[in-house]
Amino acid sequence: MQKEHFQKGFTLIEMLIVLFIISILILIAIPNVTKHFATVDKKGCDAYVKMVQGQVEAYRIDHGNYPSSTTELETNEYLKQTDSKACESKKLTITDGKVEISK
């Protein structure tokens, strides 16, 4: 009796099916990931605004009046310039002690 020898491996069709499934999964995942990045950026900016509002109140307690800008807070060391990276594309304004995002 003679033994038949078969090579083990995947056929081209099997490989194409796997690549097709992986491609579909990637197409589904990419929009969800980018949506979550936008959500994280918004939450980071919201948290930064609240932190600046707290520093505005600390400035008022120390100096008796509200600062006119975030630059004044940075000059008096209530904020670091590196902190503002949370809202890089937006400018914060301080009006009557209230911190707002101006576009």
C-alpha positions as a printed Julia matrix, in Angstrom:
103×3 Matrix{Float64}:
   0.0    0.0    0.0
   1.17   3.39  -0.89
   0.47   6.4    1.36
  -0.78   9.54  -0.26
   1.04  12.72   0.77
  -1.01  15.91   1.05
   0.36  19.3    1.95
  -1.47  21.1    4.69
  -2.34  24.74   4.18
  -4.96  27.23   3.14
  -6.39  27.58  -0.32
  -6.48  30.91  -2.11
 -10.26  31.1   -1.65
  -9.94  30.62   2.12
  -7.33  33.36   2.33
  -9.5   35.76   0.3
 -12.5   35.1    2.55
 -10.44  35.84   5.67
  -9.07  39.06   4.14
 -12.59  40.1    3.15
 -13.89  39.55   6.71
 -10.95  41.5    8.2
 -11.6   44.36   5.76
 -15.25  44.54   6.75
 -14.33  44.62  10.46
 -11.85  47.45   9.86
 -14.43  49.46   7.9
 -16.84  49.1   10.82
 -14.26  49.96  13.5
 -12.67  53.12  12.02
 -15.74  55.42  12.21
 -16.42  54.33  15.8
 -12.84  55.07  16.86
 -12.84  58.55  15.3
 -16.19  59.31  16.97
 -14.74  58.39  20.36
 -11.7   60.64  19.78
 -14.04  63.6   19.21
 -15.94  62.76  22.41
 -12.72  62.54  24.41
 -11.54  65.91  23.03
 -14.85  67.57  23.95
 -14.81  66.17  27.49
 -11.18  67.25  27.93
 -12.04  70.78  26.83
 -15.1   70.9   29.12
 -12.96  69.8   32.06
 -10.35  72.45  31.22
 -13.03  75.18  31.19
 -14.21  74.07  34.65
 -10.64  74.08  35.93
 -10.05  77.6   34.56
 -13.32  78.72  36.2
 -11.98  77.44  39.52
  -8.74  79.35  39.0
 -10.71  82.51  38.17
 -12.47  82.2   41.52
  -9.16  81.6   43.32
  -7.76  84.73  41.62
 -10.78  86.76  42.76
 -10.36  85.58  46.36
  -6.65  86.47  46.32
  -6.87  89.81  44.45
 -10.39  91.05  45.09
 -11.34  91.26  41.4
 -11.71  88.95  38.4
  -8.87  88.51  35.89
  -9.45  90.03  32.47
  -7.99  87.11  30.5
  -6.35  83.71  30.73
  -3.05  85.46  30.04
  -3.43  87.29  33.35
  -3.99  83.95  35.07
  -0.86  82.55  33.41
   1.2   85.62  34.36
   0.18  85.28  38.02
   0.85  81.5   37.91
  -2.74  80.36  38.35
  -2.48  78.5   35.04
   0.36  76.98  33.05
   0.57  77.64  29.33
   0.84  73.89  28.72
  -2.57  73.33  30.34
  -4.37  74.96  27.42
  -3.66  72.02  25.08
  -7.03  70.55  26.04
  -8.75  73.34  24.04
  -6.06  74.18  21.48
  -8.38  75.13  18.65
 -10.64  77.28  20.84
 -10.04  80.51  22.69
 -11.27  81.03  26.22
 -12.61  84.4   27.28
 -13.37  85.66  30.78
 -16.33  88.02  31.07
 -17.43  89.2   34.53
 -15.77  86.16  36.1
 -17.41  83.65  33.77
 -15.21  81.5   31.51
 -16.63  80.93  28.03
 -15.38  79.31  24.85
 -15.24  81.7   21.91
 -15.03  80.19  18.48
